[in-house]
Amino acid sequence: MAKKLFIAAMDKNSGKTTTCISLMHLALKKYRRVGYIKPFGGQTLTFRRKLVDKDAALMAQVFELTGDIEMISPVVIRPETTRQVIDGKISPAALQERIQLAFETLQQECDFIIIEGSGHPGVGSVMQLSNARIARLLDAPLLLVTGGGLGSVIDRLSMILAFFEKEQVDVRAILVNMLLADKREQTLDYLRRALKNEGFHVIGGFDYHPLLANPTLRRISTLLGLPLQGNKRELQRIIYKVLVGAASTQRVMELLTEPSLILVTSSRDELLVTLAHLYKMPEYRSLVVGLIISGSTPVSPITQQILDRSKIPYMRSVHKVSTELYQIISKDTPKLIPEDREKLDLIRTLAEQEIDFDAIDELFAPNELQNKGKRG
């Protein structure tokens, strides 16, 4: 019998997809046939000429899943789907059957299956496809991913657990992400004691790593709709800090203490030329990730020539000023994409260091195997 676990998130940006990637990576080290399914998806893209959930497409590409993509992403919603369900044009029972058929096929082919939920626990309720409903439909025990913290985690759990209990879902564990490294054991100890009367385990997930939340140049280029000029091989570089180059050239240089994206007005010739030269120096190359040059004033011909010769990565925004661009970037929450190779490699490394897969694997064994182990 295949082991299976349903991974749901307590809130957005709790690290659910990162957790799925981590467990998939660790499971493949132990099992020969590991499966993945995102039963229900609300954020879609076209992949292999079919409309699928974006997380399913990510997992298919990262782990080279070659099976029928519709088995990995059996139900996706379009803008009109909710209304069609309410109008009776689409049957929730038919959607549930599609999920069950895909999952049954996967069970026959795999030893270990990761089921990824959608958004927060209630997403899809209007179509009778909430995380809780699907977990019960597939008879899958639940791993609930949370962010860090103590009181906030417990407060949210008090509401969310009732939702899963209503569907009689077997909540086996919560996995706590974004722990502060120096308070990791203390936080987990307090959570375990506070939740000792609950019927689930508290497991430590990832410590807080800013790199996982930081954008890449590719992400900023996509977010702003601005093509990257210069060295396009730097698209995967991770941005640690975003600087607004409003201060003097000397002060901007002093602020370059970690890999930075610098927002510079097109009329700041001295600063642009200085940054272009710094990019060519080995001791500064790692600190200058790239530039966004803003403003309607054209860059002077000689400055443009220096920028082009240096190959420094830059984007040109004519219609927005630096402060507007900074606000857009600051509000964005970057999501993983298959091209984020540096981040994906980091996730794999951290998973091996910070997640106890053997403990999770044992905890999510089928109930009859758990009971046998207890009797033994």
C-alpha positions in Angstrom: 0.0 0.0 0.0 1.3 3.4 -1.0 2.1 5.9 1.8 0.3 9.2 1.2 0.2 12.5 2.9 -1.9 15.6 2.1 0.0 18.8 2.6 -2.1 21.9 3.4 -1.1 25.3 4.5 -2.6 27.2 7.4 -2.1 30.6 5.6 -0.7 31.9 2.3 3.1 32.1 2.2 3.6 29.5 4.9 6.0 27.5 2.7 3.6 24.8 1.4 5.2 24.5 -2.0 8.7 24.7 -0.6 7.7 21.9 1.8 6.3 19.8 -1.1 9.6 20.2 -3.0 11.6 19.3 0.1 9.6 16.1 0.9 9.6 15.1 -2.8 13.4 15.4 -2.8 13.8 13.5 0.4 11.3 10.8 -0.6 13.1 10.1 -3.8 16.2 9.3 -1.8 14.3 6.5 0.0 11.6 5.3 -2.5 11.9 4.3 -6.1 8.4 5.3 -7.1 7.3 8.7 -5.7 4.2 10.4 -7.0 2.8 13.9 -6.8 -0.7 15.3 -7.4 -2.3 18.7 -7.0 -5.9 17.7 -7.1 -7.4 21.1 -7.4 -5.8 24.3 -8.7 -6.9 27.9 -9.0 -3.8 29.5 -10.4 -3.2 28.1 -13.9 -0.8 28.2 -16.8 -0.4 26.3 -20.1 2.0 23.4 -19.8 2.5 20.6 -22.3 -0.3 22.3 -24.3 -2.8 21.8 -21.4 -4.2 24.2 -18.8 -2.8 23.0 -15.4 -2.1 24.3 -12.0 1.1 26.3 -11.8 2.5 24.3 -8.8 1.8 21.0 -10.6 3.8 22.3 -13.6 6.6 23.4 -11.3 6.9 20.0 -9.7 6.6 18.2 -13.1 9.6 20.3 -14.4 11.7 20.2 -11.3 11.4 16.4 -10.8 11.0 15.5 -14.4 7.6 13.9 -13.9 6.8 12.4 -17.3 3.3 11.0 -16.8 0.1 12.5 -18.1 0.0 16.0 -16.7 -3.8 15.7 -16.2 -3.1 13.0 -13.7 -1.0 15.4 -11.8 -3.4 18.3 -12.1 -6.9 16.8 -12.6 -9.0 19.8 -11.8 -8.3 23.4 -12.5 -10.7 26.3 -12.4 -11.2 29.0 -14.9 -12.8 32.5 -14.2 -16.2 31.2 -15.0 -16.0 27.8 -13.2 -17.5 29.0 -9.9 -20.6 30.5 -11.5 -21.0 27.3 -13.6 -21.0 25.1 -10.5 -23.6 27.3 -8.8 -25.7 27.4 -11.9 -25.6 23.6 -12.0 -23.7 23.4 -15.3 -20.8 21.7 -13.7 -21.3 19.0 -11.1 -19.1 18.9 -8.0 -19.5 15.2 -7.9 -18.0 15.0 -11.4 -15.0 17.0 -10.3 -14.5 14.8 -7.3 -14.7 11.7 -9.5 -12.0 13.1 -11.8 -9.7 13.6 -8.8 -10.4 10.2 -7.4 -9.7 8.5 -10.8 -6.4 10.3 -11.1 -5.4 9.4 -7.6 -6.3 5.8 -8.0 -4.1 5.6 -11.1 -1.2 7.2 -9.1 -1.7 4.8 -6.2 -1.2 1.8 -8.5 2.1 3.2 -9.7 3.7 4.6 -6.6 5.1 3.7 -3.2 4.9 7.2 -1.7 2.5 10.0 -2.8 2.6 13.7 -2.0 -0.8 15.5 -2.3 -0.6 19.2 -2.4 -3.5 21.3 -1.3 -4.6 24.7 -2.6 -4.1 28.0 -0.8 -5.7 28.2 2.6 -7.8 25.3 4.0 -11.2 26.7 2.8 -10.2 27.4 -0.9 -12.6 25.6 -3.2 -15.4 25.2 -0.7 -18.0 26.7 -3.0 -17.3 23.8 -5.4 -17.1 21.2 -2.6 -13.4 20.9 -3.2 -11.9 22.4 -0.1 -8.6 21.0 1.2 -10.5 19.2 3.9 -13.1 17.7 1.5 -10.4 16.4 -0.8 -8.2 15.0 2.0 -11.3 13.0 3.2 -12.2 12.0 -0.3 -8.7 10.5 -0.8 -8.6 9.1 2.8 -5.2 10.9 3.1 -3.7 11.9 6.5 -2.9 15.6 6.8 0.4 17.5 7.3 -0.5 21.1 8.0 2.2 23.7 7.2 2.4 26.8 9.4 4.5 29.9 9.6 6.7 30.6 12.6 5.5 32.0 15.9 3.7 30.8 19.0 0.5 32.6 19.9 -0.4 33.3 16.2 0.0 29.6 15.3 -2.1 28.4 18.1 -4.9 31.0 17.5 -5.2 30.1 13.9 -5.1 26.4 14.6 -8.1 26.7 16.9 -10.2 27.8 13.9 -8.7 25.6 11.2 -8.7 22.3 13.1 -12.5 22.6 13.5 -12.8 22.8 9.7 -10.8 19.6 9.2 -12.6 17.9 12.1 -15.9 18.6 10.4 -14.7 16.4 7.4 -13.2 13.8 9.8 -9.7 14.4 8.4 -6.9 12.6 10.1 -4.6 15.5 11.0 -1.3 13.7 11.9 1.1 16.7 12.3 1.8 20.4 11.9 5.1 21.4 10.3 6.3 24.7 11.5 8.3 26.8 9.0 10.2 30.1 9.2 11.6 29.3 12.7 14.3 31.7 14.0 17.4 29.5 14.2 18.5 30.7 17.6 14.9 30.0 19.0 14.1 26.9 17.0 14.1 24.4 19.8 12.5 26.8 22.3 9.6 27.6 19.9 9.0 23.9 19.1 9.1 23.0 22.8 6.5 25.6 23.7 4.3 24.6 20.8 4.5 20.9 21.7 3.6 21.7 25.3 0.8 24.1 24.4 -0.7 21.5 22.0 0.0 18.4 24.0 -3.7 17.5 24.3 -4.2 17.5 20.6 -4.0 14.4 18.5 -1.2 15.4 16.3 2.6 15.9 16.3 4.5 19.2 16.1 7.4 18.9 13.6 10.2 21.4 12.9 10.4 22.6 9.3 12.6 25.2 7.7 14.4 27.9 9.7 13.8 31.4 8.4 16.1 31.9 5.4 15.7 35.4 3.7 17.1 34.0 0.5 14.0 31.8 0.0 11.8 34.9 0.1 14.1 37.2 -1.9 13.3 37.8 -5.6 15.6 37.1 -8.6 16.3 39.4 -11.5 14.0 37.3 -13.6 11.2 37.8 -11.1 11.7 41.6 -11.1 11.8 41.7 -14.9 8.5 39.7 -15.0 6.9 41.7 -12.3 7.7 45.1 -13.9 7.3 43.9 -17.5 10.7 45.2 -18.3 13.2 43.2 -20.4 16.6 42.6 -18.9 19.5 44.2 -20.9 23.2 43.5 -20.5 24.3 40.1 -19.1 21.2 37.9 -19.4 23.0 35.0 -17.8 22.4 36.8 -14.5 18.6 36.3 -14.6 18.8 33.7 -11.8 20.8 35.9 -9.4 19.1 36.5 -6.0 18.6 40.0 -4.8 19.3 40.5 -1.1 18.5 44.2 -1.0 16.9 46.9 -3.1 18.6 50.3 -2.9 17.2 53.6 -4.2 20.2 55.5 -5.5 19.0 58.9 -4.3 22.1 59.6 -2.2 25.5 60.6 -3.3 27.6 58.2 -5.4 29.9 57.7 -2.4 27.0 56.9 -0.1 25.5 54.4 -2.5 28.9 52.6 -2.6 28.9 52.5 1.2 25.5 50.9 1.2 26.6 48.1 -1.1 27.1 45.6 1.6 25.2 42.7 0.1 24.0 41.7 -3.4 21.7 44.6 -4.4 19.4 45.8 -7.1 19.9 49.6 -7.4 17.2 52.0 -8.6 18.8 54.9 -10.4 17.4 57.9 -12.2 18.4 58.2 -15.8 20.0 61.6 -15.3 22.5 60.3 -12.6 25.4 59.8 -15.1 28.1 59.7 -12.4 26.4 57.0 -10.4 25.5 55.0 -13.5 29.1 55.1 -14.8 30.5 54.2 -11.3 28.2 51.2 -10.9 29.1 50.0 -14.4 32.7 50.1 -13.5 32.1 48.4 -10.2 30.3 45.6 -12.0 33.5 44.8 -13.8 35.6 44.6 -10.6 35.7 41.1 -8.9 35.4 42.5 -5.4 32.2 44.3 -6.3 30.7 42.0 -9.0 28.9 39.9 -6.3 27.4 43.0 -4.7 25.9 44.6 -7.9 23.1 42.3 -9.0 21.7 44.9 -11.5 20.1 48.2 -12.1 16.7 49.7 -12.8 17.1 53.0 -14.6 14.0 55.1 -14.2 12.8 58.4 -15.6 11.8 59.9 -19.0 15.1 61.7 -19.5 17.2 59.7 -22.0 20.5 58.2 -20.7 23.4 60.2 -22.2 25.1 58.5 -25.2 28.5 58.2 -23.5 26.9 56.8 -20.3 24.8 54.3 -22.4 28.0 53.2 -24.2 29.7 52.6 -20.8 26.7 50.6 -19.6 26.6 48.4 -22.7 30.3 47.7 -22.6 30.3 46.7 -19.0 27.4 44.2 -19.6 25.9 45.2 -16.3 22.3 43.8 -16.1 19.8 46.6 -16.2 16.1 47.4 -16.9 14.9 50.6 -18.3 11.6 52.2 -17.0 10.5 55.3 -18.7 7.1 55.8 -17.2 7.7 55.2 -13.5 10.0 56.9 -11.0 12.3 55.0 -8.6 9.9 55.4 -5.6 7.0 53.8 -7.5 9.2 50.9 -8.6 10.5 50.4 -5.1 6.9 50.2 -3.8 5.9 47.6 -6.4 8.9 45.5 -5.6 8.4 45.7 -1.8 4.8 44.5 -2.0 5.6 41.5 -4.2 5.8 38.0 -2.8 7.9 36.0 -5.2 6.9 32.5 -6.0 9.2 29.7 -7.1 9.5 28.9 -10.8 11.5 26.1 -12.4 14.2 28.6 -13.6 15.1 29.5 -9.9 17.9 26.9 -9.9 19.8 28.6 -7.1 16.8 28.6 -4.8 15.8 25.1 -5.7 19.3 23.8 -4.9 19.2 25.7 -1.6 15.9 24.1 -0.7 17.2 20.6 -1.4 20.3 21.3 0.8 18.2 22.8 3.6 15.7 20.0 3.4 18.5 17.4 4.1 19.7 19.5 7.1 16.5 20.7 8.7 13.7 18.2 8.0 13.6 14.8 9.6 12.1 12.8 6.8 12.3 9.5 8.5 10.1 10.8 11.4 7.6 12.1 8.9 7.7 8.9 6.9 7.0 6.8 10.0 4.3 9.1 11.2 2.4 8.9 7.9 2.5 5.1 7.5 -1.0 3.6 7.0 -2.9 3.3 10.3 -2.7 -0.5 10.2 1.1 -0.4 9.9 1.3 2.1 12.7 -0.9 -0.1 15.0 1.2 -3.2 14.1 4.3 -1.3 15.1 2.8 -0.2 18.4 1.8 -3.8 19.2 5.3 -5.0 18.3 
